[in-house]
Amino acid sequence: MADELIPMLGDKTPLMAANTPCTDSLAKKSEIGLVHTIPKGMKPGSDTANLSLLGYDPVKYYSGRSPLEALSIGVDMKDTDVAVRCNLVTLSDEGSYEDKIIIDHSSDEISTEEAAVLLDAVRKELEDDEYKYYVGTSYRHLTIWDNGRVIPLTEPHDILGSKVAKYLPKDEKLKSMMVRSFDILNNHPLNLERSNKGLKKANSIWFWGAGTKPALSSFEDKNNKKGAIISAVDLLKGIAVGAGMRVINVPGANGTLHTNYEGKARAALDVLLKDDYDFVYIHVEAPDEMGHQGSVENKIKAIEYLDERIIKPVVEGMEASGKDFRMLIMPDHPTPIRLRTHTADPVPYLLYDSRVNINNSYSFNEIDAICSGNVILKGYTVIDKLFNNEELE
């Protein structure tokens, strides 16, 4: 949800423009600051950033995004396998494949159910002993390349509105499968039905994010805390599986603006208060997706939903329990509306402790985070700040 000052918002960021009464109240009683979640020289992705947030130095632990997603899907990778993200994207209809323009990296946030039908059609035509296809969530799917190579591949959300020619894989087999997928999908009955409904066709696969089998150390052993993750996104679930954390699946949690916010909040309270876990990470994808879509209005709405439908009920539930608690609120990385992709800029954090009486004038936003003077240079240490019991500043 981190962003830049936007002229149409009166030189405010979406976080500044959003109506967030619960977060505003917490901010006055919290430590505010900046965190650098992306190590210098690494690409600003949800993979590296979320490893940082969970205490894993990406420089040491990162082996690629798709292998983490493979863990979530339940794919047992061999050491010689390479995992590759397989998005269902929307390309323009006209011209040769190379001349097509990438319109949407998420195909109007296609449902998992519809995506599974389309990926099955691709699988029947393209799968062989070397390449296997696996259904993930919404537009995010997986290909396992037997005895593959980790090669440079372009993220589709980085090239929205661009002609695809210069971003296609150098590997001829990967490129040919992408080209063939358009012929399979563009006039598929399900896509024709989507088009008739005014929805974008999911008319091509797009490969990116190649990597090898990951090896994360145990979250509980490292932190002496029992941890769980609530997310609709396979990447986050995969990190949890690799770290030995509990994965909590919430019905209706789909990684979109209209995810089951209330269900995530209830699940978090249940795991903390009934199952006696020490830590739960509630991940909300909507602000990032709205950033990729370039929608200021919906990004603000996503932030307001986060405040009203997750942060507020979790705070109220914890207060009603009578238990002391700490809460860390922060983005993993910025996804500015202007760019519609990720940046490596530091992000604001809010750290609240129910036992500590702080009275400050800061709000939770990018500008006040800078003004606070608090800076965490190594993002993978922010979780230590959450878990340690020293008094907040």
C-alpha positions as CSV (number, residue, x, y, z in Angstrom):
1,M,0.0,0.0,0.0
2,A,3.0,2.3,0.1
3,D,3.0,4.9,-2.7
4,E,4.1,8.4,-3.7
5,L,2.5,11.8,-3.4
6,I,-0.2,12.0,-6.0
7,P,-1.3,15.4,-7.4
8,M,-4.9,14.3,-7.9
9,L,-5.0,13.6,-4.2
10,G,-3.8,17.0,-3.3
11,D,-0.2,15.8,-3.0
12,K,-1.1,13.0,-0.6
13,T,-0.4,9.3,-0.9
14,P,-3.3,6.8,-0.9
15,L,-2.4,6.0,2.7
16,M,-2.7,9.6,3.7
17,A,-5.9,10.1,1.7
18,A,-7.7,7.0,3.1
19,N,-10.1,7.2,6.0
20,T,-8.5,4.9,8.6
21,P,-9.8,5.8,12.1
22,C,-8.5,2.6,13.8
23,T,-5.0,2.8,12.4
24,D,-5.0,6.6,13.1
25,S,-5.8,5.9,16.7
26,L,-3.1,3.2,17.0
27,A,-0.5,5.5,15.4
28,K,-0.8,8.0,18.2
29,K,0.2,5.3,20.6
30,S,2.8,3.5,18.4
31,E,6.3,3.7,17.2
32,I,6.4,4.9,13.6
33,G,9.3,4.6,11.2
34,L,10.8,3.3,7.9
35,V,11.9,-0.2,6.9
36,H,14.2,-1.1,4.0
37,T,12.7,-4.5,3.0
38,I,14.6,-5.0,-0.3
39,P,18.3,-5.6,0.0
40,K,20.5,-3.4,-2.2
41,G,20.9,-4.9,-5.6
42,M,17.9,-7.3,-5.4
43,K,14.7,-6.9,-7.4
44,P,11.8,-5.4,-5.5
45,G,9.4,-8.3,-5.4
46,S,6.8,-9.7,-3.0
47,D,9.1,-12.7,-2.6
48,T,12.2,-10.9,-1.3
49,A,10.1,-8.4,0.7
50,N,8.0,-11.0,2.5
51,L,11.0,-13.1,3.3
52,S,12.4,-10.0,4.9
53,L,9.3,-9.3,6.9
54,L,9.4,-12.9,8.3
55,G,13.0,-12.6,9.4
56,Y,14.7,-14.3,6.5
57,D,17.6,-12.4,4.8
58,P,16.8,-12.6,1.1
59,V,20.5,-12.5,0.2
60,K,20.9,-15.8,2.1
61,Y,17.5,-17.6,1.6
62,Y,16.1,-16.4,-1.8
63,S,16.2,-19.0,-4.5
64,G,13.4,-17.7,-6.7
65,R,9.7,-16.9,-6.3
66,S,8.1,-19.9,-8.1
67,P,9.8,-22.5,-5.9
68,L,8.1,-21.0,-2.8
69,E,4.8,-21.2,-4.6
70,A,5.5,-24.8,-5.4
71,L,5.7,-25.5,-1.7
72,S,2.2,-24.0,-1.2
73,I,0.7,-26.0,-4.1
74,G,2.3,-29.2,-2.7
75,V,4.7,-29.9,-5.5
76,D,7.6,-32.0,-4.4
77,M,10.5,-30.5,-6.3
78,K,13.6,-32.4,-7.1
79,D,17.0,-30.7,-6.7
80,T,17.3,-30.6,-10.5
81,D,13.8,-29.0,-11.1
82,V,13.2,-25.4,-11.9
83,A,9.9,-23.8,-11.0
84,V,8.5,-21.1,-13.2
85,R,5.4,-18.9,-12.5
86,C,2.8,-19.4,-15.2
87,N,0.4,-16.4,-15.2
88,L,-2.8,-16.3,-17.2
89,V,-2.6,-12.9,-18.8
90,T,-4.6,-10.8,-21.3
91,L,-3.0,-9.9,-24.6
92,S,-4.4,-7.9,-27.4
93,D,-6.0,-9.8,-30.2
94,E,-4.4,-8.2,-33.2
95,G,-1.2,-9.1,-35.1
96,S,1.3,-11.8,-34.6
97,Y,2.2,-12.9,-31.0
98,E,5.3,-10.7,-30.9
99,D,3.2,-7.7,-31.9
100,K,0.6,-8.1,-29.2
101,I,0.3,-5.8,-26.2
102,I,0.0,-7.0,-22.7
103,I,-3.2,-5.5,-21.3
104,D,-3.6,-7.2,-17.9
105,H,-1.3,-9.4,-15.9
106,S,-4.3,-10.8,-13.9
107,S,-7.0,-11.2,-16.6
108,D,-9.5,-9.2,-14.6
109,E,-8.5,-11.1,-11.5
110,I,-9.8,-14.3,-13.0
111,S,-11.3,-16.8,-10.5
112,T,-9.4,-19.9,-9.6
113,E,-12.3,-22.1,-10.9
114,E,-12.2,-20.5,-14.4
115,A,-8.4,-20.4,-14.4
116,A,-8.3,-24.2,-13.7
117,V,-10.5,-24.9,-16.8
118,L,-8.2,-22.8,-19.0
119,L,-5.0,-24.2,-17.6
120,D,-6.4,-27.8,-18.1
121,A,-6.8,-26.9,-21.8
122,V,-3.2,-25.7,-21.9
123,R,-2.0,-28.8,-20.0
124,K,-3.6,-31.2,-22.5
125,E,-1.9,-29.6,-25.4
126,L,1.5,-28.6,-24.0
127,E,2.4,-30.8,-21.0
128,D,5.1,-33.4,-21.6
129,D,7.8,-35.2,-19.6
130,E,9.9,-32.1,-19.3
131,Y,7.2,-29.5,-18.4
132,K,4.3,-30.1,-15.9
133,Y,1.6,-27.6,-15.2
134,Y,-0.1,-27.0,-11.8
135,V,-3.1,-24.9,-10.8
136,G,-2.5,-22.2,-8.2
137,T,-4.8,-19.4,-7.2
138,S,-6.6,-16.9,-9.5
139,Y,-4.2,-16.0,-12.4
140,R,-1.1,-17.3,-10.6
141,H,-0.1,-20.8,-11.6
142,L,3.1,-23.0,-11.9
143,T,5.2,-24.9,-14.4
144,I,7.9,-27.3,-13.3
145,W,10.7,-27.7,-15.7
146,D,12.6,-31.0,-15.3
147,N,16.4,-30.5,-15.4
148,G,15.6,-26.8,-16.2
149,R,17.7,-23.7,-16.1
150,V,17.2,-20.5,-14.1
151,I,17.0,-17.9,-16.9
152,P,16.0,-14.3,-17.0
153,L,12.2,-13.9,-17.5
154,T,10.2,-10.7,-17.4
155,E,7.4,-10.0,-14.8
156,P,4.2,-9.3,-16.7
157,H,3.1,-6.6,-14.3
158,D,6.3,-4.7,-15.1
159,I,5.4,-4.3,-18.8
160,L,1.7,-3.5,-18.9
161,G,0.7,-1.6,-22.0
162,S,3.9,-2.7,-23.8
163,K,4.4,-4.8,-27.0
164,V,5.6,-8.2,-25.9
165,A,8.2,-8.9,-28.6
166,K,11.4,-7.8,-26.6
167,Y,10.2,-9.4,-23.4
168,L,9.7,-12.9,-24.6
169,P,11.9,-15.7,-23.2
170,K,15.2,-16.4,-25.0
171,D,14.5,-20.1,-24.5
172,E,12.7,-21.3,-27.6
173,K,10.6,-24.0,-25.9
174,L,9.3,-21.6,-23.3
175,K,8.6,-19.0,-26.0
176,S,6.8,-21.5,-28.3
177,M,4.6,-22.7,-25.4
178,M,3.5,-19.1,-24.8
179,V,2.8,-18.6,-28.5
180,R,0.8,-21.8,-28.7
181,S,-1.1,-21.0,-25.6
182,F,-2.7,-18.0,-27.3
183,D,-4.1,-20.3,-30.0
184,I,-5.5,-22.6,-27.4
185,L,-7.0,-20.0,-25.2
186,N,-8.1,-17.0,-27.2
187,N,-11.2,-18.6,-28.7
188,H,-11.8,-21.1,-25.8
189,P,-15.5,-21.2,-25.0
190,L,-14.9,-19.9,-21.5
191,N,-13.0,-16.9,-22.8
192,L,-15.7,-16.1,-25.4
193,E,-18.2,-16.2,-22.5
194,R,-16.0,-13.9,-20.4
195,S,-15.7,-11.5,-23.4
196,N,-19.5,-11.5,-23.8
197,K,-19.8,-10.5,-20.1
198,G,-17.4,-7.6,-20.6
199,L,-14.5,-9.4,-18.9
200,K,-11.0,-9.6,-20.3
201,K,-10.0,-12.9,-21.9
202,A,-7.3,-14.9,-20.1
203,N,-5.8,-15.7,-23.5
204,S,-2.1,-16.5,-22.9
205,I,0.2,-18.0,-20.4
206,W,3.3,-16.0,-19.3
207,F,6.4,-17.5,-17.8
208,W,8.5,-15.6,-15.2
209,G,10.1,-16.0,-11.7
210,A,12.2,-19.1,-12.3
211,G,14.0,-20.6,-9.4
212,T,15.4,-23.7,-7.7
213,K,14.2,-25.7,-4.6
214,P,14.3,-23.5,-1.5
215,A,15.6,-24.3,1.9
216,L,14.3,-22.1,4.8
217,S,15.2,-22.7,8.4
218,S,12.4,-23.3,10.9
219,F,10.5,-20.1,11.9
220,E,9.8,-21.6,15.4
221,D,13.4,-22.7,16.0
222,K,14.7,-19.3,14.9
223,N,12.3,-17.2,16.9
224,N,11.1,-19.5,19.6
225,K,7.5,-18.5,18.5
226,K,4.7,-20.6,17.0
227,G,3.7,-18.8,13.9
228,A,0.9,-19.0,11.3
229,I,0.1,-17.2,8.0
230,I,-3.3,-16.2,6.6
231,S,-3.1,-15.3,2.9
232,A,-4.8,-16.1,-0.4
233,V,-1.5,-16.0,-2.2
234,D,0.6,-19.1,-2.9
235,L,3.8,-17.3,-2.5
236,L,3.0,-16.5,1.2
237,K,1.7,-19.9,1.8
238,G,4.8,-21.4,0.3
239,I,7.1,-19.3,2.6
240,A,5.0,-20.6,5.5
241,V,5.4,-24.3,4.4
242,G,9.1,-23.8,3.9
243,A,9.4,-22.2,7.3
244,G,7.3,-24.9,9.1
245,M,4.6,-22.3,9.9
246,R,0.9,-23.2,9.9
247,V,-1.1,-22.2,6.8
248,I,-4.6,-21.1,7.5
249,N,-7.0,-21.1,4.5
250,V,-9.9,-18.8,4.8
251,P,-13.0,-19.5,2.6
252,G,-13.5,-16.6,0.2
253,A,-10.0,-15.3,0.6
254,N,-9.0,-14.7,-3.0
255,G,-6.3,-12.0,-3.2
256,T,-8.7,-9.4,-4.7
257,L,-10.3,-6.2,-3.5
258,H,-13.3,-8.3,-2.5
259,T,-11.5,-10.9,-0.4
260,N,-13.0,-12.2,2.8
261,Y,-11.5,-9.6,5.2
262,E,-13.7,-10.5,8.1
263,G,-12.9,-14.2,7.7
264,K,-9.2,-13.4,7.9
265,A,-9.7,-11.3,11.1
266,R,-11.7,-14.1,12.8
267,A,-9.2,-16.7,11.8
268,A,-6.3,-14.6,13.2
269,L,-8.1,-14.2,16.6
270,D,-8.9,-17.9,16.7
271,V,-5.3,-18.9,16.1
272,L,-4.0,-16.5,18.7
273,L,-6.7,-16.9,21.4
274,K,-8.0,-20.4,21.0
275,D,-5.0,-22.3,19.5
276,D,-2.5,-20.4,21.6
277,Y,-0.1,-19.4,18.8
278,D,2.4,-16.6,19.5
279,F,2.3,-14.9,16.1
280,V,0.0,-14.7,13.0
281,Y,0.8,-12.9,9.8
282,I,-2.3,-11.5,8.0
283,H,-1.4,-10.8,4.4
284,V,-3.7,-8.7,2.3
285,E,-3.0,-8.5,-1.5
286,A,-5.6,-5.9,-2.5
287,P,-3.6,-2.7,-2.1
288,D,-0.8,-4.2,-4.3
289,E,-3.2,-5.4,-6.9
290,M,-4.9,-2.0,-7.1
291,G,-1.4,-0.4,-7.5
292,H,-0.7,-2.7,-10.4
293,Q,-4.1,-1.8,-11.9
294,G,-3.3,1.9,-11.5
295,S,-6.6,2.5,-9.7
296,V,-6.2,5.3,-7.1
297,E,-9.8,5.0,-6.0
298,N,-9.6,1.3,-5.4
299,K,-6.2,1.4,-3.7
300,I,-7.7,3.9,-1.2
301,K,-10.7,1.6,-0.8
302,A,-8.4,-1.4,-0.2
303,I,-6.6,0.5,2.6
304,E,-9.9,1.5,4.1
305,Y,-11.1,-2.1,4.0
306,L,-7.9,-3.2,5.7
307,D,-8.5,-0.7,8.5
308,E,-12.2,-1.3,9.1
309,R,-12.5,-5.0,8.4
310,I,-9.2,-6.5,9.6
311,I,-7.2,-4.1,11.9
312,K,-10.2,-2.9,13.9
313,P,-11.8,-6.3,14.6
314,V,-8.4,-7.8,15.5
315,V,-7.6,-5.0,17.9
316,E,-11.0,-5.1,19.5
317,G,-10.8,-8.9,19.8
318,M,-7.4,-8.8,21.4
319,E,-8.5,-6.0,23.8
320,A,-11.6,-7.9,24.8
321,S,-9.5,-11.0,25.6
322,G,-7.6,-9.1,28.2
323,K,-4.3,-10.3,26.8
324,D,-1.3,-8.0,26.2
325,F,-0.3,-7.9,22.5
326,R,1.9,-6.3,20.0
327,M,0.9,-5.5,16.4
328,L,3.1,-4.6,13.4
329,I,1.4,-2.9,10.5
330,M,3.4,-2.3,7.3
331,P,3.5,-2.9,3.5
332,D,6.0,-5.4,2.1
333,H,7.1,-2.9,-0.7
334,P,5.7,0.1,-2.5
335,T,3.5,-0.4,-5.6
336,P,3.1,3.2,-6.8
337,I,0.1,4.1,-8.9
338,R,2.3,6.1,-11.2
339,L,4.5,3.1,-12.1
340,R,2.0,0.2,-11.6
341,T,4.9,-2.0,-10.4
342,H,7.1,-2.5,-7.4
343,T,9.9,-0.2,-6.2
344,A,12.7,-0.9,-3.7
345,D,11.9,2.3,-1.6
346,P,11.6,1.9,2.2
347,V,8.1,1.4,3.6
348,P,6.4,2.9,6.7
349,Y,5.9,0.7,9.7
350,L,3.6,1.0,12.8
351,L,4.6,-1.0,15.9
352,Y,2.0,-1.0,18.7
353,D,2.3,-2.4,22.2
354,S,-0.8,-2.6,24.4
355,R,1.4,-2.4,27.5
356,V,3.2,0.9,26.6
357,N,1.7,4.4,26.9
358,I,3.1,6.4,24.0
359,N,1.7,9.8,23.0
360,N,3.0,11.2,19.7
361,S,1.7,13.3,16.9
362,Y,2.5,11.0,14.0
363,S,0.1,9.3,11.6
364,F,0.8,6.1,9.8
365,N,2.0,7.2,6.4
366,E,5.1,7.6,4.3
367,I,5.8,11.2,5.2
368,D,5.4,10.9,8.9
369,A,7.5,7.7,8.8
370,I,10.4,9.8,7.4
371,C,9.8,12.6,9.9
372,S,10.0,10.1,12.8
373,G,13.7,9.5,12.2
374,N,13.3,5.8,13.0
375,V,14.9,3.7,10.2
376,I,15.5,0.0,10.0
377,L,18.1,-0.7,7.4
378,K,17.9,-4.5,7.4
379,G,14.3,-5.4,6.8
380,Y,14.8,-9.0,8.0
381,T,15.4,-7.6,11.6
382,V,12.0,-5.9,11.8
383,I,10.4,-9.0,13.2
384,D,13.0,-9.0,16.0
385,K,11.7,-5.6,17.0
386,L,8.2,-7.0,17.1
387,F,9.2,-10.0,19.2
388,N,11.6,-8.4,21.6
389,N,10.2,-6.9,24.8
390,E,12.2,-3.7,25.0
391,E,10.1,-0.6,25.5
392,L,9.1,1.3,22.4
393,E,10.5,4.7,21.6
